[in-house]
Amino acid sequence: MLERDLFNQRLCDTFGAIDFLSNRYSTGAQIDKGRIVLWGNDAFGFLALVAAALDDRVAAVGVGRLESLEDLLGESSDCTPMAYRYGLLHVVDVPQLVDLMRPRKAFIGVKASDLSEVIPLATQGSR
């Protein structure tokens, strides 16, 4: 735990969950692997975007309460600085992450209560 920051640990956990969904049900019809959608608020929304940009098994991402990474850096933010990879916020912002995951879909500013409407839209025409 001392050699990885909190962001990398959470990213590894996210990839582990994606691996589980992709590999665990490889022969059954329980899960449509082409419709894996990640969703998160604040720093976890940022984490979901990074994971989707790095892993093409993610069909779409929904992000609540995050329009720009500047939202995470404000004085009133409840997110700990340990939630971010050191220096990453200087390199990339939300629009660049969305560009990296194209043609897959990203829904920015989505509330948890709207997920039931967004998920069918997110996975239309996906693998």
C-alpha positions as semicolon CSV with decimal commas, in nm:
position;residue;x (nm);y (nm);z (nm)
1;M;0,000;0,000;0,000
2;L;0,293;0,234;0,056
3;E;0,419;0,209;-0,300
4;R;0,090;0,302;-0,469
5;D;-0,115;0,613;-0,416
6;L;-0,486;0,591;-0,337
7;F;-0,586;0,675;-0,694
8;N;-0,382;0,384;-0,837
9;Q;-0,526;0,147;-0,575
10;R;-0,880;0,248;-0,670
11;L;-0,796;0,219;-1,040
12;C;-0,659;-0,133;-0,985
13;D;-0,978;-0,223;-0,797
14;T;-1,187;-0,090;-1,087
15;F;-0,989;-0,295;-1,338
16;G;-1,032;-0,597;-1,109
17;A;-1,410;-0,551;-1,115
18;I;-1,405;-0,518;-1,495
19;D;-1,188;-0,833;-1,518
20;F;-1,431;-1,019;-1,295
21;L;-1,730;-0,921;-1,506
22;S;-1,547;-0,998;-1,830
23;N;-1,394;-1,331;-1,728
24;R;-1,623;-1,482;-1,465
25;Y;-1,920;-1,526;-1,694
26;S;-1,732;-1,611;-2,009
27;T;-1,954;-1,906;-2,101
28;G;-2,290;-1,798;-1,963
29;A;-2,543;-1,541;-2,071
30;Q;-2,571;-1,380;-1,727
31;I;-2,383;-1,063;-1,825
32;D;-2,355;-0,886;-2,157
33;K;-1,983;-0,801;-2,150
34;G;-2,029;-0,541;-2,422
35;R;-2,250;-0,332;-2,193
36;I;-2,027;-0,265;-1,892
37;V;-2,101;0,090;-1,771
38;L;-1,908;0,274;-1,499
39;W;-2,062;0,556;-1,297
40;G;-1,927;0,776;-1,018
41;N;-1,950;1,116;-0,849
42;D;-1,670;1,367;-0,800
43;A;-1,331;1,193;-0,775
44;F;-1,492;0,855;-0,846
45;G;-1,638;0,997;-1,168
46;F;-1,288;1,106;-1,262
47;L;-1,166;0,756;-1,178
48;A;-1,438;0,604;-1,398
49;L;-1,333;0,826;-1,690
50;V;-0,967;0,729;-1,652
51;A;-1,058;0,359;-1,631
52;A;-1,274;0,384;-1,945
53;A;-1,001;0,570;-2,132
54;L;-0,756;0,290;-2,048
55;D;-0,985;-0,012;-2,088
56;D;-1,197;-0,054;-2,401
57;R;-1,417;-0,317;-2,233
58;V;-1,608;-0,029;-2,074
59;A;-1,900;0,059;-2,304
60;A;-1,988;0,392;-2,139
61;V;-1,934;0,615;-1,837
62;G;-2,172;0,826;-1,633
63;V;-2,026;1,102;-1,417
64;G;-2,216;1,305;-1,161
65;R;-2,113;1,634;-0,999
66;L;-1,806;1,685;-1,215
67;E;-1,782;1,914;-1,516
68;S;-1,411;1,989;-1,490
69;L;-1,127;1,877;-1,267
70;E;-1,123;2,228;-1,122
71;D;-1,444;2,123;-0,943
72;L;-1,235;1,874;-0,744
73;L;-0,971;2,129;-0,648
74;G;-1,193;2,395;-0,490
75;E;-1,165;2,487;-0,124
76;S;-1,515;2,355;-0,058
77;S;-1,439;2,015;-0,211
78;D;-1,493;1,716;0,019
79;C;-1,246;1,507;-0,182
80;T;-0,908;1,435;-0,030
81;P;-0,603;1,515;-0,244
82;M;-0,508;1,148;-0,199
83;A;-0,791;1,067;-0,442
84;Y;-0,580;1,183;-0,736
85;R;-0,267;1,056;-0,902
86;Y;0,009;1,308;-0,830
87;G;0,045;1,550;-1,120
88;L;-0,234;1,393;-1,327
89;L;-0,462;1,694;-1,291
90;H;-0,198;1,908;-1,462
91;V;-0,194;1,679;-1,766
92;V;-0,555;1,590;-1,845
93;D;-0,908;1,723;-1,790
94;V;-1,256;1,582;-1,841
95;P;-1,285;1,672;-2,214
96;Q;-0,954;1,501;-2,295
97;L;-1,060;1,186;-2,109
98;V;-1,391;1,183;-2,299
99;D;-1,197;1,217;-2,627
100;L;-0,971;0,925;-2,531
101;M;-1,265;0,690;-2,484
102;R;-1,444;0,770;-2,813
103;P;-1,645;0,629;-2,988
104;R;-1,778;0,498;-2,657
105;K;-2,016;0,731;-2,474
106;A;-1,966;0,950;-2,168
107;F;-2,250;1,120;-1,983
108;I;-2,124;1,411;-1,773
109;G;-2,344;1,562;-1,500
110;V;-2,567;1,254;-1,459
111;K;-2,751;1,204;-1,129
112;A;-2,779;0,857;-0,979
113;S;-3,157;0,883;-1,012
114;D;-3,119;0,925;-1,391
115;L;-2,911;0,610;-1,441
116;S;-3,206;0,395;-1,546
117;E;-3,262;0,632;-1,839
118;V;-2,895;0,672;-1,931
119;I;-2,780;0,309;-1,931
120;P;-2,998;0,204;-2,230
121;L;-2,870;0,510;-2,420
122;A;-2,512;0,435;-2,322
123;T;-2,514;0,083;-2,451
124;Q;-2,709;0,122;-2,776
125;G;-2,501;0,004;-3,065
126;S;-2,217;-0,115;-2,844
127;R;-2,027;-0,435;-2,905
